[in-house]
Amino acid sequence: MVVQSSKCYRSTTPAKLVDWSNQFLECRGSFWKKKSVRHFVLATAATNITAVNNIDQIEEERRRFAAFGIEYEVWGPEQLYERLRTSPATVHRF
């Protein structure tokens, strides 16, 4: 199972990345573990997601999630655009 968490913020910080990851991990044992989650995607509109300090934190989050057997991925605006550009109906609806 893949879980995606979407955050609509203009910018982010390493602390926010930790917080957003923790929101999932706090529910992992009580809810998500039963679902056999193997992949977590954090999608954000934050345009500074590729800042060096954020990239370093993303790598740290990947290591944290890997300890639970979960792949961790972050989609910023560019990745969201690439995934959604072929589906204008979805963009319009949501």
VEXMIFI-729764 format. One record per residue (C-alpha): y, x, z negated; residue number from 0; residue in three letters. Coordinates in pm, 1 decimal, padded with zeros to 6 digits. Example, Ala and Ser with C-alpha at 12.3 -4.5 7.8 and 13.67 -1.06 7.14 Angstrom:
BEGIN
PT        v        u        w resi resn
PT -00450.0  01230.0 -00780.0    0  ALA
PT -00106.0  01367.0 -00714.0    1  SER
END
This chain:
BEGIN
PT        v        u        w resi resn
PT  00000.0  00000.0  00000.0    0  MET
PT  00355.3  00108.3  00075.7    1  VAL
PT  00640.5  00009.7 -00155.4    2  VAL
PT  01002.3  00027.7 -00045.4    3  GLN
PT  01304.4  00011.9 -00271.8    4  SER
PT  01640.6 -00041.6 -00102.8    5  SER
PT  01971.1  00070.1 -00253.4    6  LYS
PT  02302.6 -00026.9 -00093.5    7  CYS
PT  02540.5  00243.0 -00216.8    8  TYR
PT  02799.9  00441.6 -00019.2    9  ARG
PT  02698.0  00763.2 -00190.3   10  SER
PT  02442.5  00889.4 -00434.7   11  THR
PT  02379.9  01167.8 -00682.1   12  THR
PT  02069.9  01344.4 -00808.2   13  PRO
PT  02096.2  01137.8 -01128.4   14  ALA
PT  02088.1  00813.6 -00927.1   15  LYS
PT  01785.1  00935.3 -00734.2   16  LEU
PT  01606.4  01001.6 -01063.6   17  VAL
PT  01707.6  00659.0 -01195.5   18  ASP
PT  01591.8  00478.2 -00882.5   19  TRP
PT  01261.4  00664.4 -00888.2   20  SER
PT  01218.0  00588.3 -01257.5   21  ASN
PT  01265.4  00217.3 -01187.7   22  GLN
PT  00947.1  00228.3 -00983.1   23  PHE
PT  00755.1  00463.4 -01211.9   24  LEU
PT  00831.8  00253.3 -01520.9   25  GLU
PT  00648.2 -00039.4 -01359.2   26  CYS
PT  00375.5  00174.4 -01207.0   27  ARG
PT  00125.1  00141.9 -01488.3   28  GLY
PT  00178.0 -00225.8 -01559.1   29  SER
PT  00214.0 -00357.6 -01205.4   30  PHE
PT  00196.1 -00114.0 -00913.7   31  TRP
PT -00113.2  00080.1 -01021.7   32  LYS
PT -00324.9 -00232.5 -00965.0   33  LYS
PT -00191.8 -00246.9 -00609.5   34  LYS
PT -00313.5  00106.0 -00524.6   35  SER
PT  00027.2  00222.7 -00405.6   36  VAL
PT -00002.1  00544.2 -00206.2   37  ARG
PT  00343.9  00562.4 -00048.7   38  HIS
PT  00691.6  00496.5 -00189.4   39  PHE
PT  01000.4  00474.7  00030.9   40  VAL
PT  01348.9  00485.4 -00115.3   41  LEU
PT  01589.4  00347.6  00146.2   42  ALA
PT  01960.4  00395.0  00090.6   43  THR
PT  02283.6  00349.1  00280.9   44  ALA
PT  02429.3  00653.6  00101.8   45  ALA
PT  02585.2  00874.8  00366.6   46  THR
PT  02559.7  01185.2  00147.2   47  ASN
PT  02182.1  01164.3  00106.9   48  ILE
PT  02146.6  01494.4  00293.8   49  THR
PT  02377.1  01685.3  00056.2   50  ALA
PT  02208.9  01998.7 -00079.2   51  VAL
PT  02194.8  01876.1 -00438.4   52  ASN
PT  02036.0  01548.5 -00324.8   53  ASN
PT  01782.8  01727.8 -00104.5   54  ILE
PT  01680.5  01942.8 -00401.1   55  ASP
PT  01632.1  01630.6 -00614.1   56  GLN
PT  01435.7  01456.9 -00340.0   57  ILE
PT  01197.0  01752.8 -00338.4   58  GLU
PT  01163.1  01724.6 -00716.1   59  GLU
PT  01089.3  01352.3 -00684.6   60  GLU
PT  00823.5  01427.4 -00423.0   61  ARG
PT  00652.6  01656.4 -00673.0   62  ARG
PT  00677.7  01395.5 -00951.1   63  ARG
PT  00526.0  01123.0 -00734.4   64  PHE
PT  00257.8  01356.3 -00595.9   65  ALA
PT  00127.7  01398.1 -00951.5   66  ALA
PT  00039.8  01025.6 -00933.7   67  PHE
PT -00108.4  01054.8 -00584.8   68  GLY
PT  00191.6  00881.6 -00426.3   69  ILE
PT  00379.6  01011.0 -00124.3   70  GLU
PT  00758.2  00991.6 -00174.8   71  TYR
PT  00995.4  00945.9  00115.3   72  GLU
PT  01369.7  00883.2  00142.8   73  VAL
PT  01532.9  00700.8  00431.0   74  TRP
PT  01907.1  00748.5  00469.0   75  GLY
PT  02135.3  00572.2  00717.7   76  PRO
PT  02003.9  00770.4  01015.9   77  GLU
PT  01640.2  00688.8  00942.3   78  GLN
PT  01724.8  00323.6  00877.5   79  LEU
PT  01912.9  00303.0  01205.4   80  TYR
PT  01622.9  00454.8  01400.3   81  GLU
PT  01374.8  00211.8  01247.6   82  ARG
PT  01593.1 -00096.4  01289.8   83  LEU
PT  01754.4 -00037.6  01628.2   84  ARG
PT  01453.4 -00176.5  01812.5   85  THR
PT  01462.2 -00498.0  01611.4   86  SER
PT  01804.2 -00665.1  01644.5   87  PRO
PT  01661.8 -00997.3  01523.5   88  ALA
PT  01562.8 -00837.3  01193.2   89  THR
PT  01904.4 -00677.9  01154.2   90  VAL
PT  02075.3 -01008.0  01226.6   91  HIS
PT  01854.2 -01200.1  00985.4   92  ARG
PT  01881.1 -00960.3  00692.9   93  PHE
END
